[in-house]
């Protein structure tokens, strides 16, 4: 089984280690390699999936929305988000799915985050779309550097929410950082986290992000980028292989 990770950057990704360990634990011969690609490279890789040269793959920033346009068919979750993070070779087609939605719900439950608190989603890309769809029944707010892009994302996902100016906080909200901010130790605007009641932080790197350090340091519930990576990776593995993901092996590799 030949699998691939497509994105830019990908050098930091733990996905290859996780999925190589998962394949070994499941007794499946195969490989999983990270491939740094631009949009043209993404389209080429999707064609490799279509014709069976690749059995599947993951798509990460900034190509999840481009992957939606490149595949032949999509799942309901991919259709609702307009973004694809998982590619599967299926009956001579490149099939696109979105396991980020299920991943968000899993880590939300595991971290003990409030089911009733308001939510502030940061970002306007594919990860933010997954967060909006996953949390559509909550009192939602969204902020992005481009308010127009944030509004367009609400419209595209058909989710009700309020667009806020970038840098604005919401009292008692759980902040979902669906941007790359923090991957290289960048900090979010102070007001966004000052009165938060919890955090879901998608980016991860070699060190803990400043946002995770700040919110966890106040004794509040946090789910970080590694939690999210493992949750969505487990769902992707099951789509590719049809067998239950070996969670313990994947967690150990992570």
FENPE-V826958 format. One record per backbone hydrogen bond with DSSP energy under -1.0 kcal/mol. CO is the residue of the C=O (numbers start at 0). NH is the residue of the N-H. Records with the same first field share a line. If there is no record, write none. Layout:
CO = NH ; NH
This chain:
0 = 30
1 = 54 ; 55
2 = 32
3 = 57
4 = 34
5 = 59
6 = 36
9 = 12
13 = 17
14 = 18
15 = 19
16 = 20
17 = 21
18 = 22
19 = 23
20 = 24
21 = 25
22 = 27
23 = 26
30 = 2
32 = 4
34 = 6
37 = 41
38 = 42
39 = 43
40 = 44
41 = 45
42 = 46
43 = 47
44 = 48
45 = 49
46 = 50
47 = 52 ; 53
48 = 51
54 = 88
56 = 86
57 = 5
59 = 62
60 = 7
62 = 66
63 = 67 ; 83
64 = 68
65 = 69
66 = 70
72 = 95
74 = 78
75 = 79
76 = 80
77 = 81
84 = 58
85 = 96
86 = 56
87 = 94
89 = 92
92 = 89
93 = 71 ; 72
94 = 87
95 = 74
96 = 84 ; 85
98 = 102
99 = 103
100 = 104
101 = 105
102 = 106
103 = 107
104 = 108
105 = 109
106 = 110
107 = 112
108 = 111
117 = 173
118 = 140
119 = 175
120 = 142
121 = 177
124 = 128
125 = 129
126 = 130
127 = 131
128 = 132
129 = 133
130 = 134
132 = 135
134 = 137
137 = 139
138 = 118
139 = 161
140 = 120
141 = 163
142 = 122
145 = 149
146 = 150
147 = 151
148 = 152
149 = 153
150 = 154
151 = 155
152 = 156
153 = 158
161 = 141
164 = 167
169 = 172
172 = 196
173 = 119
174 = 199
175 = 121 ; 177
176 = 201
179 = 182
181 = 184
188 = 191
189 = 192 ; 193
192 = 195
194 = 171
197 = 174
198 = 222
199 = 176
208 = 212
209 = 213
210 = 214
211 = 215
212 = 216
214 = 217 ; 219
215 = 218
220 = 198
222 = 200
223 = 227
224 = 228
225 = 229
226 = 230
227 = 231
228 = 232
229 = 233
230 = 234
231 = 235
232 = 236
233 = 237
234 = 238
235 = 239
236 = 240
237 = 241
244 = 246
245 = 249
246 = 250
247 = 251
248 = 252
249 = 253
